[in-house]
C-alpha cells in the first residue's frame, strides 16, 4: 500500500477487492476523508508468487459527503 492524504494504491488478491476497499477506507479515514474508487488494474501474477493473481486498486480520498 502506498498513499497520501489525496490518494491511495493498494495491491490485493484478484478476488479480494473488498480487502482493498477496507484498507482504502481505513487510510482515508485517518485524514478525515472518504475513499472513492478510481480504477482497478487487470489481474496479473505477482513476482513473489507465480500462482497468486493480484490487482491494484487506486482510490481517491475525497472530503466526506463528496462521494
Backbone atoms as SQL, in Angstrom:
CREATE TABLE atoms (id INTEGER PRIMARY KEY, chain TEXT, resi INTEGER, resn TEXT, atom TEXT, x REAL, y REAL, z REAL);
INSERT INTO atoms VALUES
  (1, 'A', 1, 'UNK', 'N', 0.850, -1.178, 0.000),
  (2, 'A', 1, 'UNK', 'CA', 0.000, 0.000, 0.000),
  (3, 'A', 1, 'UNK', 'C', 0.891, 1.236, 0.000),
  (4, 'A', 2, 'UNK', 'N', 0.506, 2.210, -0.808),
  (5, 'A', 2, 'UNK', 'CA', 1.197, 3.490, -0.776),
  (6, 'A', 2, 'UNK', 'C', 0.138, 4.574, -0.951),
  (7, 'A', 3, 'UNK', 'N', 0.385, 5.703, -0.331),
  (8, 'A', 3, 'UNK', 'CA', -0.609, 6.756, -0.451),
  (9, 'A', 3, 'UNK', 'C', -0.244, 8.021, 0.278),
  (10, 'A', 4, 'UNK', 'N', -1.124, 8.983, 0.143),
  (11, 'A', 4, 'UNK', 'CA', -1.004, 10.277, 0.789),
  (12, 'A', 4, 'UNK', 'C', -2.421, 10.727, 1.146),
  (13, 'A', 5, 'UNK', 'N', -2.618, 11.933, 1.661),
  (14, 'A', 5, 'UNK', 'CA', -3.973, 12.351, 2.042),
  (15, 'A', 5, 'UNK', 'C', -4.959, 12.451, 0.872),
  (16, 'A', 6, 'UNK', 'N', -4.453, 12.501, -0.362),
  (17, 'A', 6, 'UNK', 'CA', -5.334, 12.661, -1.526),
  (18, 'A', 6, 'UNK', 'C', -5.692, 11.344, -2.216),
  (19, 'A', 7, 'UNK', 'N', -4.794, 10.339, -2.123),
  (20, 'A', 7, 'UNK', 'CA', -4.971, 9.121, -2.905),
  (21, 'A', 7, 'UNK', 'C', -4.230, 7.953, -2.264),
  (22, 'A', 8, 'UNK', 'N', -4.694, 6.725, -2.541),
  (23, 'A', 8, 'UNK', 'CA', -4.023, 5.528, -2.035),
  (24, 'A', 8, 'UNK', 'C', -4.105, 4.420, -3.082),
  (25, 'A', 9, 'UNK', 'N', -3.009, 3.647, -3.205),
  (26, 'A', 9, 'UNK', 'CA', -2.922, 2.481, -4.090),
  (27, 'A', 9, 'UNK', 'C', -2.737, 1.249, -3.227),
  (28, 'A', 10, 'UNK', 'N', -3.535, 0.212, -3.494),
  (29, 'A', 10, 'UNK', 'CA', -3.492, -0.983, -2.673),
  (30, 'A', 10, 'UNK', 'C', -3.425, -2.214, -3.571),
  (31, 'A', 11, 'UNK', 'N', -2.427, -3.056, -3.340),
  (32, 'A', 11, 'UNK', 'CA', -2.282, -4.313, -4.062),
  (33, 'A', 11, 'UNK', 'C', -2.974, -5.403, -3.246),
  (34, 'A', 12, 'UNK', 'N', -3.844, -6.193, -3.900),
  (35, 'A', 12, 'UNK', 'CA', -4.611, -7.221, -3.201),
  (36, 'A', 12, 'UNK', 'C', -4.859, -8.401, -4.125),
  (37, 'A', 13, 'UNK', 'N', -5.341, -9.491, -3.575),
  (38, 'A', 13, 'UNK', 'CA', -5.685, -10.655, -4.377),
  (39, 'A', 13, 'UNK', 'C', -6.745, -10.287, -5.407),
  (40, 'A', 14, 'UNK', 'N', -6.674, -10.920, -6.575),
  (41, 'A', 14, 'UNK', 'CA', -7.588, -10.587, -7.673),
  (42, 'A', 14, 'UNK', 'C', -9.058, -10.762, -7.293),
  (43, 'A', 15, 'UNK', 'N', -9.350, -11.695, -6.410),
  (44, 'A', 15, 'UNK', 'CA', -10.731, -11.951, -5.994),
  (45, 'A', 15, 'UNK', 'C', -11.063, -11.309, -4.650),
  (46, 'A', 16, 'UNK', 'N', -10.195, -10.447, -4.148),
  (47, 'A', 16, 'UNK', 'CA', -10.381, -9.867, -2.819),
  (48, 'A', 16, 'UNK', 'C', -10.453, -8.344, -2.870),
  (49, 'A', 17, 'UNK', 'N', -11.295, -7.825, -3.745),
  (50, 'A', 17, 'UNK', 'CA', -11.412, -6.374, -3.873),
  (51, 'A', 17, 'UNK', 'C', -11.906, -5.720, -2.588),
  (52, 'A', 18, 'UNK', 'N', -12.671, -6.456, -1.786),
  (53, 'A', 18, 'UNK', 'CA', -13.166, -5.899, -0.533),
  (54, 'A', 18, 'UNK', 'C', -12.009, -5.589, 0.420),
  (55, 'A', 19, 'UNK', 'N', -10.929, -6.389, 0.345),
  (56, 'A', 19, 'UNK', 'CA', -9.750, -6.132, 1.181),
  (57, 'A', 19, 'UNK', 'C', -9.151, -4.771, 0.814),
  (58, 'A', 20, 'UNK', 'N', -9.050, -4.495, -0.476),
  (59, 'A', 20, 'UNK', 'CA', -8.540, -3.200, -0.934),
  (60, 'A', 20, 'UNK', 'C', -9.442, -2.056, -0.504),
  (61, 'A', 21, 'UNK', 'N', -10.745, -2.281, -0.615),
  (62, 'A', 21, 'UNK', 'CA', -11.698, -1.237, -0.227),
  (63, 'A', 21, 'UNK', 'C', -11.590, -0.907, 1.258),
  (64, 'A', 22, 'UNK', 'N', -11.513, -1.939, 2.088),
  (65, 'A', 22, 'UNK', 'CA', -11.419, -1.712, 3.537),
  (66, 'A', 22, 'UNK', 'C', -10.117, -0.998, 3.909),
  (67, 'A', 23, 'UNK', 'N', -9.013, -1.387, 3.262),
  (68, 'A', 23, 'UNK', 'CA', -7.733, -0.724, 3.533),
  (69, 'A', 23, 'UNK', 'C', -7.779, 0.736, 3.098),
  (70, 'A', 24, 'UNK', 'N', -8.415, 1.009, 1.963),
  (71, 'A', 24, 'UNK', 'CA', -8.527, 2.388, 1.485),
  (72, 'A', 24, 'UNK', 'C', -9.398, 3.224, 2.423),
  (73, 'A', 25, 'UNK', 'N', -10.497, 2.648, 2.877),
  (74, 'A', 25, 'UNK', 'CA', -11.371, 3.369, 3.809),
  (75, 'A', 25, 'UNK', 'C', -10.630, 3.709, 5.097),
  (76, 'A', 26, 'UNK', 'N', -9.846, 2.758, 5.586),
  (77, 'A', 26, 'UNK', 'CA', -9.076, 2.999, 6.814),
  (78, 'A', 26, 'UNK', 'C', -8.039, 4.098, 6.599),
  (79, 'A', 27, 'UNK', 'N', -7.325, 4.045, 5.469),
  (80, 'A', 27, 'UNK', 'CA', -6.306, 5.055, 5.158),
  (81, 'A', 27, 'UNK', 'C', -6.940, 6.450, 5.047),
  (82, 'A', 28, 'UNK', 'N', -8.001, 6.546, 4.274),
  (83, 'A', 28, 'UNK', 'CA', -8.636, 7.856, 4.058),
  (84, 'A', 28, 'UNK', 'C', -9.258, 8.400, 5.350),
  (85, 'A', 29, 'UNK', 'N', -9.783, 7.513, 6.184),
  (86, 'A', 29, 'UNK', 'CA', -10.390, 7.951, 7.445),
  (87, 'A', 29, 'UNK', 'C', -9.368, 8.627, 8.352),
  (88, 'A', 30, 'UNK', 'N', -8.095, 8.220, 8.257),
  (89, 'A', 30, 'UNK', 'CA', -7.042, 8.880, 9.042),
  (90, 'A', 30, 'UNK', 'C', -6.927, 10.356, 8.700),
  (91, 'A', 31, 'UNK', 'N', -7.334, 10.706, 7.484),
  (92, 'A', 31, 'UNK', 'CA', -7.262, 12.094, 7.009),
  (93, 'A', 31, 'UNK', 'C', -8.647, 12.751, 6.994),
  (94, 'A', 32, 'UNK', 'N', -9.589, 12.094, 7.698),
  (95, 'A', 32, 'UNK', 'CA', -10.970, 12.582, 7.799),
  (96, 'A', 32, 'UNK', 'C', -11.603, 12.724, 6.413),
  (97, 'A', 33, 'UNK', 'N', -11.354, 11.720, 5.564),
  (98, 'A', 33, 'UNK', 'CA', -11.882, 11.691, 4.214),
  (99, 'A', 33, 'UNK', 'C', -12.526, 10.337, 3.936),
  (100, 'A', 34, 'UNK', 'N', -13.183, 10.230, 2.786),
  (101, 'A', 34, 'UNK', 'CA', -13.860, 9.016, 2.359),
  (102, 'A', 34, 'UNK', 'C', -13.179, 8.472, 1.109),
  (103, 'A', 35, 'UNK', 'N', -13.054, 7.141, 1.015),
  (104, 'A', 35, 'UNK', 'CA', -12.413, 6.505, -0.142),
  (105, 'A', 35, 'UNK', 'C', -13.395, 6.407, -1.315),
  (106, 'A', 36, 'UNK', 'N', -12.932, 6.790, -2.501),
  (107, 'A', 36, 'UNK', 'CA', -13.724, 6.682, -3.723),
  (108, 'A', 36, 'UNK', 'C', -12.875, 5.951, -4.764),
  (109, 'A', 37, 'UNK', 'N', -13.362, 4.817, -5.253),
  (110, 'A', 37, 'UNK', 'CA', -12.618, 4.008, -6.215),
  (111, 'A', 37, 'UNK', 'C', -12.407, 4.772, -7.515),
  (112, 'A', 38, 'UNK', 'N', -11.151, 4.822, -7.973),
  (113, 'A', 38, 'UNK', 'CA', -10.825, 5.448, -9.254),
  (114, 'A', 38, 'UNK', 'C', -10.612, 4.408, -10.339),
  (115, 'A', 39, 'UNK', 'N', -9.810, 3.364, -10.030),
  (116, 'A', 39, 'UNK', 'CA', -9.564, 2.319, -11.031),
  (117, 'A', 39, 'UNK', 'C', -9.016, 1.065, -10.366),
  (118, 'A', 40, 'UNK', 'N', -9.161, -0.053, -11.082),
  (119, 'A', 40, 'UNK', 'CA', -8.609, -1.333, -10.659),
  (120, 'A', 40, 'UNK', 'C', -7.850, -1.899, -11.849),
  (121, 'A', 41, 'UNK', 'N', -6.619, -2.322, -11.602),
  (122, 'A', 41, 'UNK', 'CA', -5.808, -2.882, -12.681),
  (123, 'A', 41, 'UNK', 'C', -6.319, -4.267, -13.078),
  (124, 'A', 42, 'UNK', 'N', -5.989, -4.710, -14.288),
  (125, 'A', 42, 'UNK', 'CA', -6.310, -6.095, -14.667),
  (126, 'A', 42, 'UNK', 'C', -5.537, -7.069, -13.775),
  (127, 'A', 43, 'UNK', 'N', -6.070, -8.271, -13.604),
  (128, 'A', 43, 'UNK', 'CA', -5.395, -9.280, -12.786),
  (129, 'A', 43, 'UNK', 'C', -4.103, -9.720, -13.452),
  (130, 'A', 44, 'UNK', 'N', -3.067, -9.902, -12.645),
  (131, 'A', 44, 'UNK', 'CA', -1.777, -10.358, -13.135),
  (132, 'A', 44, 'UNK', 'C', -1.064, -11.145, -12.062),
  (133, 'A', 45, 'UNK', 'N', -0.054, -11.877, -12.441),
  (134, 'A', 45, 'UNK', 'CA', 0.713, -12.662, -11.476),
  (135, 'A', 45, 'UNK', 'C', 1.687, -11.774, -10.734),
  (136, 'A', 46, 'UNK', 'N', 1.832, -12.039, -9.469),
  (137, 'A', 46, 'UNK', 'CA', 2.785, -11.329, -8.627),
  (138, 'A', 46, 'UNK', 'C', 4.141, -12.018, -8.750),
  (139, 'A', 47, 'UNK', 'N', 5.213, -11.261, -8.790),
  (140, 'A', 47, 'UNK', 'CA', 6.563, -11.816, -8.911),
  (141, 'A', 47, 'UNK', 'C', 6.892, -12.735, -7.740),
  (142, 'A', 48, 'UNK', 'N', 6.416, -12.403, -6.545),
  (143, 'A', 48, 'UNK', 'CA', 6.749, -13.205, -5.370),
  (144, 'A', 48, 'UNK', 'C', 6.019, -14.548, -5.335),
  (145, 'A', 49, 'UNK', 'N', 4.966, -14.686, -6.125),
  (146, 'A', 49, 'UNK', 'CA', 4.225, -15.952, -6.167),
  (147, 'A', 49, 'UNK', 'C', 3.620, -16.118, -7.550),
  (148, 'A', 50, 'UNK', 'N', 4.132, -17.042, -8.295),
  (149, 'A', 50, 'UNK', 'CA', 3.682, -17.228, -9.671),
  (150, 'A', 50, 'UNK', 'C', 2.239, -17.682, -9.794),
  (151, 'A', 51, 'UNK', 'N', 1.660, -18.185, -8.720),
  (152, 'A', 51, 'UNK', 'CA', 0.306, -18.712, -8.777),
  (153, 'A', 51, 'UNK', 'C', -0.743, -17.779, -8.184),
  (154, 'A', 52, 'UNK', 'N', -0.320, -16.670, -7.622),
  (155, 'A', 52, 'UNK', 'CA', -1.233, -15.769, -6.942),
  (156, 'A', 52, 'UNK', 'C', -1.523, -14.569, -7.842),
  (157, 'A', 53, 'UNK', 'N', -2.742, -14.449, -8.315),
  (158, 'A', 53, 'UNK', 'CA', -3.137, -13.322, -9.161),
  (159, 'A', 53, 'UNK', 'C', -3.452, -12.112, -8.280),
  (160, 'A', 54, 'UNK', 'N', -2.907, -10.974, -8.658),
  (161, 'A', 54, 'UNK', 'CA', -3.133, -9.749, -7.884),
  (162, 'A', 54, 'UNK', 'C', -3.714, -8.655, -8.760),
  (163, 'A', 55, 'UNK', 'N', -4.280, -7.668, -8.110),
  (164, 'A', 55, 'UNK', 'CA', -4.771, -6.454, -8.760),
  (165, 'A', 55, 'UNK', 'C', -4.345, -5.281, -7.889),
  (166, 'A', 56, 'UNK', 'N', -4.303, -4.113, -8.478),
  (167, 'A', 56, 'UNK', 'CA', -4.032, -2.897, -7.716),
  (168, 'A', 56, 'UNK', 'C', -5.234, -1.974, -7.870),
  (169, 'A', 57, 'UNK', 'N', -5.791, -1.579, -6.746),
  (170, 'A', 57, 'UNK', 'CA', -6.913, -0.640, -6.732),
  (171, 'A', 57, 'UNK', 'C', -6.382, 0.733, -6.328),
  (172, 'A', 58, 'UNK', 'N', -6.861, 1.749, -7.012),
  (173, 'A', 58, 'UNK', 'CA', -6.482, 3.128, -6.698),
  (174, 'A', 58, 'UNK', 'C', -7.744, 3.865, -6.246),
  (175, 'A', 59, 'UNK', 'N', -7.646, 4.471, -5.085),
  (176, 'A', 59, 'UNK', 'CA', -8.759, 5.219, -4.507),
  (177, 'A', 59, 'UNK', 'C', -8.357, 6.668, -4.291),
  (178, 'A', 60, 'UNK', 'N', -9.291, 7.557, -4.513),
  (179, 'A', 60, 'UNK', 'CA', -9.115, 8.965, -4.145),
  (180, 'A', 60, 'UNK', 'C', -9.671, 9.128, -2.743),
  (181, 'A', 61, 'UNK', 'N', -9.034, 9.960, -1.951),
  (182, 'A', 61, 'UNK', 'CA', -9.559, 10.298, -0.621),
  (183, 'A', 61, 'UNK', 'C', -10.266, 11.645, -0.770),
  (184, 'A', 62, 'UNK', 'N', -11.582, 11.607, -0.777),
  (185, 'A', 62, 'UNK', 'CA', -12.381, 12.803, -1.011),
  (186, 'A', 62, 'UNK', 'C', -12.975, 13.295, 0.303),
  (187, 'A', 63, 'UNK', 'N', -13.258, 14.589, 0.386),
  (188, 'A', 63, 'UNK', 'CA', -13.908, 15.093, 1.602),
  (189, 'A', 63, 'UNK', 'C', -15.214, 14.348, 1.839),
  (190, 'A', 64, 'UNK', 'N', -15.504, 14.020, 3.067),
  (191, 'A', 64, 'UNK', 'CA', -16.735, 13.295, 3.392),
  (192, 'A', 64, 'UNK', 'C', -17.930, 14.046, 2.844),
  (193, 'A', 65, 'UNK', 'N', -18.854, 13.293, 2.226),
  (194, 'A', 65, 'UNK', 'CA', -20.030, 13.895, 1.628),
  (195, 'A', 65, 'UNK', 'C', -19.883, 14.122, 0.127),
  (196, 'A', 66, 'UNK', 'N', -18.671, 14.015, -0.435),
  (197, 'A', 66, 'UNK', 'CA', -18.433, 14.205, -1.878),
  (198, 'A', 66, 'UNK', 'C', -18.280, 12.879, -2.610),
  (199, 'A', 67, 'UNK', 'N', -18.872, 11.826, -2.077),
  (200, 'A', 67, 'UNK', 'CA', -18.715, 10.502, -2.674),
  (201, 'A', 67, 'UNK', 'C', -19.513, 10.484, -3.927);
